[in-house]
Amino acid sequence: MGARIRAVAVVVAVLGVGAYLGSAAHEWWAGGGAEHEGTPTWDGERVRVEILNGGGRSGMAREATDRLRGRGFDVVYWGNASSFGQESSVVLDRVGRIETARSVADALGISGIRTEPDSSLLLDVSVVLGQDWEPASTEAEAPAPRWWDVRRLFQRDAEEPVGPIADPAVGEDGGE
């Protein structure tokens, strides 16, 4: 009798995992694929974007990445530019399709667009954020995460401290 119960439990577990994975796969392909209405594509492929923080304000590239990914762009790299202090933001067309760069610029609220093809980058658009770029301050801007998106489990709250927390009772050098 115990073996029969274990066999039924295994079958139920396998069916449950299969249903979960099948549902996640269906949601992935139906809701996030390049064929989905509103997803920016070029020749059936998602628009590949790099975002560089040239303004020097912490978190700019990450915020722009979240905004573009929420709109279906494929952000393949985000990080700091080679130097900070760039005053105005610019979107660079890297493949000779200015309309693709324009769609990225519109999504980020950037007016500066230039064509600077560079086939060695393996991407469609580069964004260099300047000091003038302000992220959207409304929560309505960010799409609700899909139920299978595990990235939401690893996001920090804005008020969560980063790095060691200083104890006011102890001096900076650890002494008294």
N, C-alpha and C positions, 0 to 999 in steps of 0.2 A: 504494500500500500504506500509506503514511504517513497519508493522509487517512482511510482506513478504520479505522486504529487510533485516530486521534483521535476519530472519530465514535463508536466503541465506548466509548472512555473517557468521553466526554460523556454518553452514554446511561447508563453505569454510575454516574457521579457524580450525575446527575439522579435516578435510581432510589434511590440511597443517601440523598440529601437528602430525597426524598419519603418514604422509609420512616422516617427519623428524625423528620421533622415530623409524620407521621401517628401514630407511636408516642407522641410527646410530647403531641399533641392528645388522643389516646385516654386517656392517663394523666391529663391535666389534667381532662377532663370526667368520666371514670369515677372518679377518685380525689379530686378536690377540688371538685366541683360541689355546689350546694346540695341536690341530691337524694341525695347520698352519706349512707349511714347514719352517724349520730353528728354530722353537721354541724349546728350550731345555726341554725335558720331560723325565720322568722315569715312566714306566708302565702307560703311558697316563696322568700323572699328571705333572704339571710344577714343576721345581726344586725350592725348597724353600731355601732362603739364608738369613743369617744375616751378616751385615757388621759392624765391630767395628773399630773405629779410635784409633790405638795404637801408632801412630806416633806423635800426638800432633798438627799437622798443621790443622788449621781451615778449615772446609768444605771437608775434605778428604772422609769421609763416604758418604756424599751427592753426591759427584762427582762419586764415585764408584757405588752408588745406581743408578744414572741416566744411567751410562754406561751399567750396567747389565739389568736394566729394558728395555733399548733400544734394547737389544739383546734377550728379551723374558723371562728372569729369573724372578721369583717371589720373590722380596726382601721383606721379612716379617718384618724385623727390621733393623734399622741402627741407630748408635749412637756412643758414646765413649766407649772405652775399660775401664777396671777397673783401668788401669794406662797408662800413656804415656811413651815414651822413647824407645819403641820397635824399634830396628834398621831395621830388615828385615820383610817383609810381608810374611804371611803364610795363606794357604787355608786349612781348616780342614774338612775332610770327617766325617760326624756325623752319617752315617747310613751304612757304610761298602760298599759303591759303589765309589771306587776311581776314576772311569771314570767320574762320575758326578762332583767331586771336580776338576778334571783336566780341564773339560770344563769351569768351573768358573775361574780357574787360567788362562787359555788361554785368556778368554775374558778380564781379567784385566791386563794381562802381568806379572803375578806373577809366579816365578819358584818354590817356596817352597810349597810342598803339604805333609800333614800328615793325617793319619787315627787315629781319636780319637772318636769312637762311643759314643753317649750320647743320649739315647732314651727319656730322659726327656725334651729335647729341642724342639721337634716337628718341626724340620727342617732338611734339607739334608746337608747343607754346612754352615760353619762359615768362615768368612774372617776377619783376623786381619791385618789391614794395618799398615805397619811400616814406618819409616822415609824414606826408600828407594823408596816408591811407588810414581810415578809421573803420574798424570792423562794425558790423551791425550790432546794435545793442538790444535788439528784440529777440525774445525766445522763439517767436513765430518764424524767424529766419531759419532756424535749425530744424530739420525734419526729425520726426520721431524715429528712434532706432527700431529696426526690425527685430522681432523677437529672437532671431537666431544670431544677431550681431553680438559676438562676445566682446568686442572692443569696449562696449559700454561698461563692462565689469571692471575694466582697468583704468577708467578715466578718473582723474583726481578732481575734487571740488576746488574752486578758485581760492577758497580760504584755507585749504589744507597746507600746512607748512612744508616747505621743501628744505631738506638738509637738517643739520642738527639744531635743536632748539636750545637757545641760550638760557641758562638758569640765572636770574638776576641776583641771586644770593652769592654766586661764584663769579669772580672776575673773569675777563676774557681769556687770561692765560691759564685758567683753571685753579689759580691760587686764591688766597683770601684777600 
